[in-house]
């Protein structure tokens, strides 16, 4: 049994507010490994101070990509074994697009975009702490995340440029997907899981309506319907 530690789920949602946590949970589903969920803000329990991390066989392992590589080796199976070399290369490039580019736009839309009125309320409710304490935690988290955003370089852009960047990223994914249920062949891959882990965050009310509008104008419907049916997150 894998003990999966994730950042909290938001009010009314049964999946984590972190795309990296969602990606790992969906990976465990895809390869049919039993797991139980532990949603919390107890980052001090993680070996890296970040979520997600797992506990298995007396070990604590953090970082979704490192965990997936570890489980592939332990179980001698890869979710992407059906991909060609060229498909694997495309998959890696698109996953980098999500995790190193689109991710920062999503973070900006939650923590910095002044038009987003819902994130603070959602975060404080999910923290499950007394109101005063949750406010302190929120402000500390915002300071830390703003420092990360500055380090990423995204804050040198205007808001319009930031959302134009998101539109370019999402359009590239949608154009390659071309209305299909999966990115490659007829089987689920790690790219399907990664992209959906971001889309499910961008479509909920915690992110900017500007991003939701961009997504709704692109052809992801078959992909989203298929992945939503597959996901069926554990509570």
N, C-alpha and C positions, 0 to 999 in steps of 0.2 A: 504494500500500500504506500502510495506517495502522499505525503502531507504537503499540500500546496499553499503557500503563504502569498496573499495578494493584497494590494491596496483595496480599500473599501468599495463596495458597490453603492451607487447613488440611490436616492429614494425612488422606489418603484421599479428598480432595475435589479436583475439577478446576475449581473456581470460586473467585473471590476471597472473602476474609472480609468484604469491604465491600459493602453493597447498592448503593452508588452505582457501584462498579466493575462489578458484575454487570449493573446496568441498562444501562450503556454498552456492554458486550460484547453483550448481547442486542439492543440497538438496531442495532449494526453487523450482526449476523446478519439481523435483520428486513429491513433495506434492502439486504442482500447486498453489503456493502462488504468487500473483502479486508483482513485485518488479521493482525498477529502479536502474541502476548502477551509481556509482560515483567513477571513477578511479582517485586516486591522491596519493601524498606523504605527505599529511597533517596529519601526525601521531598525532599532537597536538590536533586534534579534537576528537580523540578516548579516551574513559575513561581509557584505560590502556596504551595508547601510542603505540598500535599495531593494525594491520589490520588482519582480517576484523572486522568491527563492523556494527551494524544496528541502524537505528532510526525508532521507531515505537511507536505509542500511547504516544508520548511525552517522550519516554525513549531512552537512548543510551545504547546498550548492546554489549560487545566485547567478543572475543574468539569464534571460530567456534563451539566448542563442547558445551559451555555454551549457545550459541544462539540456537543451535538445541534442547537442553533440554528445554529451555524456550518455543520455538515454539511448541514442542510436548505437553507441559502442556496446553498452551493457546488453541491449536487447538484439543486437545484430540485425537491425532493420532500419530502413530509411523510407520516409514518406515520399521522397522524390526519386525512388529507384526506377520509376517508369519514364523519367525525363532523359532526353538526349543531352549530349554535351552542350549543344547550342541552347537548348531550353534551360539547362541549369545556369548558363551564363546570363541569360535574360532574366531568369528568376532572381539571381543574386543582385543584378542591377536594380530591378524594381523594388526588391526588399530594402536596399540601401536608400532608394528614393523615399520610401515610406518612413523608415526609421531615422534617417539623417536629414531629411528635408521637410516632409509633410508633418512630421512629429512636432517640430518647432512652431509651425503655424497653428497647430491644434493647441499647443501650450499657450501661445500668445493669445489666441481667441478666448481662452478661459481666464487667464490671469491678468491680462493687460488691456484688452479691448473694453473700453468704457461703456460701449453699447450693450455688452453682455451683462444683463442684470441677474441672471439665474445662477451662475456658477458659485458665487460666494455662499448663497443660501443652500445650494445643493451640497457643497463641501462641508459646511458646518453641520448640516443634518446628518451626513454620512459619518462624521467623526464620532457620533454617539457620546458626546461629552457634555458637561454642563455648559450653558450658553457662554459664560465668561471665559471658561477654559478653551472652548472651541474657537472663540474669537482670537485668543492668544496664539493658538496653534495655527489658525489661518494666516495671521499676520506674519508669523515666523516663516511659514511655508512660502508666502508670497515674496518675502525678501530674498529667500534662498533661490527661488525659481527665477526671479527677475535677474539675479546675478548670473544664473545659467543662460538666460536668454541673451543678456549682454555679451557673454563669452561666445555664444554661438554666432554672433554677428547680425542676427535678424533685426535687432532693434535700430540699426542704422537705416532701415527701410521705412518708408511711409506705410500707413495702414493699407492704402490702396495697392502699393507694391507687394505687400505681404500676402494679401488675398489674391492678387494676380499670380503670384508664385504658386499658391495652393491650386488655383485653377489650371495652371500649366501641368502640375504634377498629376492631378486627378484626370485631366483630359488625356494625358499620355497613357495612363492605366486603362481608361475606358476605350481609347482607340485600339489598343492592343487586344483587349478583351473582346471587342466587337460583338457585344450582345450575347456571348456564350455564358454557360453556367460555370465553367472552369477556365482558368487561364491556359491550361495545357491538357490535351487529350480529353478523356471523359472521367478522369480520376482526380480526387482532391490532392493538392500539393501544398507545400509549405507557403508558397506565394499566395494561394487562395486564402489560407488562414491569416497570413500577415495583413493582406489588404483588407479583409473583412474586419479584422481587429481594429483597424483605424476607422473604417467607414462606420461601424456601429457606434463609435464614439462621436464622430462628426455629425451624425444624424440625430443624436439625442439633444435634449434641450440645454445641455451643459456647455455646448459650443455655440459659436456665433451663427446667427441666422444667415449671414452672408455665405458661410461655407455650406450650410444646408441648401441654400438656393443654387449654388454651383453644382452640388451633387445631383440635385433633382433635375438639372438640365442635361445630365450626361446619362449614357445608356448602361446603367448598372443594374437594372431591375431584375433580370433573370439571375444574375450572379447573387444579388442580395437575397432574393427569395430562396434560392437553393441553399445558401449558407445559413440563412435564418432557420430553415428546416433542419439542417445538420446540427446546428450549435446546441439548441435546447440546454442552456446552461444549468449546471447544478446549483442548488440554493445552499 
